[in-house]
Amino acid sequence: MKETLSHPLDCTASLLLLLLSLLLLLLLFIHLSIGLYFLPLSLSLSILVIMPEPEPDQDGFVTVQKSFKYKTVASKKKRGKRHENKHVFKDCDDWTLEDMKTTLAQRKETLVESRFYKDLLELFNEHLINKKYEDIVCYGIGSMQKSKIAQYQFVLVLMIYDLLKIPGKMYIFDPVMTDLDKETCELHAMEIIKENEQGKRTVTHSTLFYMPHCGRGLYSNTLSANWSQEKLANVTLIGNRFDMYVGSQLDKDLRKECPYLIPAVEMIDTVSFPKEFDNNQIFNDLSIQQFTDAKMSVVDTKFWEETQYELPIESDKKA
């Protein structure tokens, strides 16, 4: 018979397999006798697993197979929570009345919880509570739909109305108010002034003018419409301090733009608002300003006639 010779590669493979088997037995012995758990058994077994080399397709390119991975799927309950907590930004131009109500409620909560408001209440109790006001007139608040500052200022005047238990109306006007602003005012029983009065509203009973951060010309217009001792006694004004303008600006400019502020400074009592709130741009420089009989009575009667000034045509812009 013809003797069959073994191929050298077959011998090599057999020898390699034998060596691997011995290595496996050695590793198993180490696991069992010494207990080295940091070397997983699966790693040992994987040595014997020889991954087949990928074969090229007919076009010569090797097709890469994606490995399978398990994907953790959150439960419906958890997914729902993530969706609920996600903040959705809504442009103020798209606000509804409900959006406005929610925003104003948040502003009120922030205001009420502030140290500023607690200090402000003390001022109101000392200087406003005992004076019985019939109405409130609001000028220059701006657009609550567009402005955070306007939102806080609007909320505060609503709180003042309730705090002072004013029996009359709240009147309001600002040329920049949107339809949603007006709808919000009507919701709070505020009467919107239909025409731009430029602040020239004459009052015959005790009235609180709420005019935060208005232009100095608008303050002057309000005073001009009530320029007599009898009428000014009915005027209390919450707004920028008049003495901020008088003394810090040229006299000729004041007489041209806001002439009534100059003599008014000598006849009013001024109590400043607390200084700190939010970014200090909402109620900064505001004060309660009241005309007192004691100061007005010392003025000569001719003073009222001599201080009749010609006013600018347009003076309703905010400061």
Secondary structure, DSSP 8 states (H G I E B T S, - for coil): -------HHHHHHHHHHHHHHHHHHHHHHHHHHT--TTS-HHHHHHTT---------TTS---------------HHHHHHHHHH------GGG--HHHHHHHHHHHHHHHHTSHHHHHHHHHHHHHTTTS--SEEEEE----TTT-HHHHHHHHHHHHHHHHTT--S-EEEE-TT--HHHHHHHHHTTEEE-SS--TT----SS-EEEEETTB-HHHHHHHHHTT-SHHHHTTEEEEEE-GGGTTTTS-HHHHHHH-TTHHHHGGGEEEEE--S-STTSSSSTTEEEEEE-HHHHTTS-THHHHHT-----S----B-
